[in-house]
Amino acid sequence: MTRRLILWLTAATILYWLAAAGFGVHVMRGEFDEVFDTTLQETAQRLLPLLNTANVERDDSLNLPHREEYLTYQLRTGDGRVLLRSHDAPAAAFTAPLEPGFHDTPNYRIYTEADTAQGLFLQVADPLDHRREAAAEGSFTLILPMLLLAPLSIIAIWFIVWRALAPIAVLRDEIGRRDGTNLAALAPGKIPPELKGIVASVDRLLERLRAALAAEREFAANSAHELRTPIAGALAQTQRLLAELPEGSARKRAFQIEASLSALGRLAEKLLQLARAEAGIGSSADEVDLLPVVRLVVSDFQRSQPSSGRLHLADSGGAELICRVDVDAFAMALRNLIENALLHGDGGEVRISFAPPGTISVVNGGKIVPAHKLQGLRQRFKRGETTGDGSGLGLAIAEMLVRQMGWRLELLSPASGRRDGFEARLIVGKNL
């Protein structure tokens, strides 16, 4: 908008200048013609009495000293014969009629003065080229400063527009910093009165959005938290019932209930994680080395998961990954990526590796995920073509936390260096 405004203002200013210059040139040419005509008339009126005292029977023009003349004259008789002429006047008579007043020819503007007593006519001619040259020089003198001032006017307009729109840029940046984790009221500092209405409207919108999101997060968190105890109790009772039931259809239905309750428990846990992620826990003011956190998460999986033998951590030894992120948020994102690899892989090895200066990769085997479906896996409750258990929230939670940390999550299929498989790659913010 700023660039267009500067261009339009500059173009309008230049057009106004050109219109004013054109009008000035038109008026100036009219004034020039009036001055030249007055000079032409006065010259003829002063010169005619002087020439009457000369010998009009002889052409004395050849005896006059030569000098450049702007005005030339011919003294003619009533029958058109030239009695006397100035040095630069043509030998042939002017084509103007022998009548008092002004007359234009292709090359001259001629004024005729008559001496009726002597029967003589004096015609004084002014070359039109002389008038055109004077008008051109005057026009150039009028337009030249305009051409020189045009670049300065562009700079001046740019500075004025920049100063005038600076509060809008500040307000835009303040609004741009608002997202799901930052819904604070705007604080743009000094703003023009014209923008205060916008600030007030945006603040009211942010307030309503804060209230709506807070209610949604509180509901999700409370619901998931309240569901954990009854789900755990129902699961325990179902498992006890399985131990007591004999083989048969009732035992099969009990197994199905157990599987459903386990899936419901995992979903409640994911909803709790999602509520925490939406609360904006990703960033932190303290620096921390994240590689020990990676080792801790992997060892926790190896202790608690039956599929722990599939996990392989390519330890980087004494390497470090120092970042300003929340440890819990990073651990939660990494756990979701590892769970996703264990659940939806082909049952083979899941490899976690670190590549300096700041890339953490989680790779599992499996079929290639088509490119058009790859980005859709980041959406909530979006699942790929898999038979593994899962809520469809793991990658969505990881994506949200990674974005809050200022990092980037890349999903690749096939995995790098392989012909199949899936790779989730965390890229630290300073390496984007």
Salt bridges, closest charged atoms under 4 A:
ASP33 OD1 - ARG131 NH1 3.50
ASP37 OD1 - ARG109 NE 2.73
ASP37 OD1 - ARG131 NH2 2.68
ASP59 OD2 - ARG85 NE 3.60
ASP60 OD1 - ARG58 NH1 1.92
ASP88 OD1 - HIS66 NE2 3.61
ASP88 OD1 - HIS87 ND1 3.31
ASP104 OD1 - ARG109 NH1 2.78
ASP126 OD1 - HIS130 ND1 3.38
ASP126 OD2 - ARG131 NE 2.93
ASP129 OD1 - ARG132 NH1 2.78
ASP173 OD1 - ARG172 NE 3.39
GLU174 OE2 - ARG177 NH2 2.74
GLU174 OE1 - ARG178 NH2 3.22
GLU244 OE2 - ARG240 NE 3.58
GLU247 OE2 - ARG251 NE 3.35
GLU269 OE1 - ARG228 NH2 3.66
GLU278 OE2 - ARG380 NH2 2.41
GLU287 OE2 - ARG324 NH2 3.66
ASP300 OD1 - ARG303 NH2 3.46
ASP300 OD2 - ARG335 NH1 2.68
ASP315 OD2 - ARG295 NE 2.96
GLU339 OE1 - LYS270 NZ 2.63
GLU385 OE2 - LYS373 NZ 2.57
ASP389 OD2 - ARG266 NH2 3.63
GLU399 OE1 - ARG378 NH1 2.53
GLU399 OE2 - ARG403 NH1 3.35
GLU410 OE2 - ARG408 NH2 2.80
GLU410 OE1 - ARG425 NH1 3.52
ASP420 OD1 - ARG418 NH2 3.33
GLU423 OE2 - ARG425 NH2 3.28
